[in-house]
Amino acid sequence: MKVLKLHPWKVSVHQAADIQRELRSKITIAPIDLSKVSYVAGADVSFSRYSDDIYAAVVILDYPKLDVVEQKTAMAKTTFPYVPGFLTFREGPALLATFEKIEIDPDVIIFDGQGVAHPRGFGIASHMGLLLDKPSVGCAKSLLVGRYEEPGGGRGSTSPLLDKNNKELGVVLRTRDRVSPVFVSIGNKIDLKGSVDVTLSCAPRYRLPEPIRKAHDLSNEFRREHLH
């Protein structure tokens, strides 16, 4: 896959915030036809507790069967500190190095993190979706910004994720009956309905959608193999 080079990576936190504010205006929102989706990618990283090494994994699944058809890993050292809201500057280079190895072109990419539901409207799913020029979805396990009411207890139940002005930032989605919901938001080149639909359809059995669940497992396995 090709990667757009839109900014430097060796920047301060202040410069990183300026980059996020500048690039968020480039996000596009568009409906997606899931009947034309053939491949969905998932991306995640694993960390070494004792070093600055980042272990990234990308897994490609066919859609809608969700069988793994390609997977790649890459390791990189990070120079950016751990600061909430700036994960792309810490994880992005390793993830992009992994995506550059991918041969199958995914139609949608799901990230374990936020899209526009972010303090500056530009979480990792939006940032990476812009750099990869691909439809992307943020599917986070926890709340970063906004407020919501608990959705219904059944799979597929939703409630809006709202900012202080009642603007919709995303959707709180229950992917399994009576299991904690996930926080879905637009990354890039997709709309909110499409983001929710692809997330739910990729989560037939577990809380997390299969692409990021498998990427999570692969990144941890890659880290363990490397450390041994």
N, C-alpha and C positions, 0 to 999 in steps of 0.2 A: 504494500500500500504506500501511496505517496503522502508525504507530510508537508504541510505548508509551514514556512518559517516566518512567523509573524512578529516575533519579539525575542530578545535575548533571555537566557535562563539565569545567568549569574547577576541577580539584582537584589536590592534590599527589599524589606517588607513594604516600605513606603512606595518604592518603584513598582513592586508587584501589584499593589492596590491601584495605582494609576493605570497599569496595563489592563487590569480587570475592568475598570470603568471605561477605558477607551474601547476595548474589544466587545463589550456587551452589546453595543449598538449594532454590531455585525451579525448578531444571532437572527436567524430567520425562522419563522413559524409557518408550517405548512401541513396539510393533512397527509396521511400515509395510507395507501391501499395495502392492507395486510395480505390480500390474495395474490399480490405480486411480490411478496417477500419470500426469498428462497433461503437466505442465510442470516442468522443473527449472531453477533459477537458479544462476548462478555469479557470484561477486563478487570483485573484486581492486582494488588501488590501485597507482598509480605515483607516484614522488616526484620533485621537482625537487631536484637536488643543491645548488642555490645559493639555495634559499628554503624557506619553511615551507609551501609549497603542496602539497596532496594532490589527486591526480587519481583519482577513483573511477569504476569501471565496473560495471554489472550487466547481464548477458546472460541472457535467457530462451530456453530451448530446448524444443521439444516433445519428448515422451518416448513411445516409445523411439527415434524416428527421429533425434533430436538435430539438427534444423534450427533455426536461429536464427529466432525469431518476434518478439522485441522486444529492444531494447538502449537503455540510457540512461547518461549520464555526468553528473558534477557535480564541481566543484572547491571546496575549502575550505582555509582556512589553519588549521594546527594550532597549538595553544598548549602541547601536551604533548611532553616530550622523548622521544627514542628510548631506551626502556628495555625489554630483553627481558622478555616476560611481561605487558606492558601495551600491546600493540599496539592494542587496541580504543580506548583513550583517545586514541590518536594518529590512528587511521584511521576510527573509528566515525562521527563527525559527517559526514564526506564520504560515507561509504557510506550512511548513513541518508538524507541528502539525495537520493542517487541512487534508493534504494528508494522514496522518496515520489513519484517521477516514474513509477514502473512501473504500468502499467494491467492487465497480465495477472497473475493471482494464482498464484504458483508453489506447487507441492505440496511441494517440497523445495528447500533452498538449500545449495549446497556452497561452503565458504570455503577459501581458500588459507591455512591456518593450523590451529591446534589447537582441539579441543573440550575435553573433560574431561582430556585428556593434557597437563596444565598444572600448574605448581607449586602453584597454589591451586584447581585443578580447574575453572577457568573461563576458558578461552581464547576467542579471538575468535568461533569458531563457536557456542559456548554463549552468550556474551554477546549476540551479534547475534540468535541464534535466540530468545532470551528477549525482546529488545526488539521483534522483529518477530512474535513469537508464532507461529513456524513451525517445522516439522521442519528441522533443520539438521545438517550433517556437517562435521567438520574433516578436511581432507585436506592434510597438510603435507609439504613436500619434505625436511625434515630433522628430526632428533630434538630435542625440547626437554627432556623428562624421561623417566625409565624406562630399561629395558634389554630387550634382545631377542636372539634368535638369528636368524641370516640365514634367511629363508624359502627354499623351493626355487626353482630357477631358472626355472620355467615360469610363464606368465601365470596368475593366480588363486591362486598359492601364497601362504600366509599363515603368520605366526608371531605369538604373543601379545606385546604390549608390556606389561611388568610393572613395578610399583613395587617399592620395597625390601622390602615385605611380601608380595610375589608376588600382589598384587591386579592384575587385568587393567585397564589404562588404555585400551587400544585394540588395534589390529591393524596389523601391518606387512604390507603388501599389495604383491605383485608384479603390476603392471598390464601389463607387456610382458615377453616372454621375455628373460632375461639382461640386464635393465635395472634400475637402482637402484629399490628399492621406495619406496612412499609410506607415510605414517603416518596412519592413519585412526582417528578417535575420535568418540564421540557428541557432538553439539552440544546439541540439545534436541528433545524430542518424537519421538525415534526410538530404536531399540535398536542394539546393535553389529552384529548380523547385517545389519539393514537398511542401516546405514551402509556396510558393506563391499559389499553387493550393489549399491547404487545407485552407489557409486564405480566399481566394476568395470564395470557395464553402461554407464556414461557414458564409459568409456575404451576404445573398441574398437580404436584405432590407436596412440595416443600414451601416454606415461607419465602425464601429467596428464589427468584427466577433462575432457571437452570444455567443460563450463560454465565452469570456472575457466581453462582454456587460452584460451578466446575472450575472457573478461573481462580476462585479463592482456594479450592483444594489443590490446584496445580501450582499456584504460587507458593503455598506452604510446603508442598512436596519438593519443589525446586530448591527452596531455602534449606530444607533439611538435608537434601543430597549434597548441596554445595558445602554446607558446614561440616559434613562428615567426610 
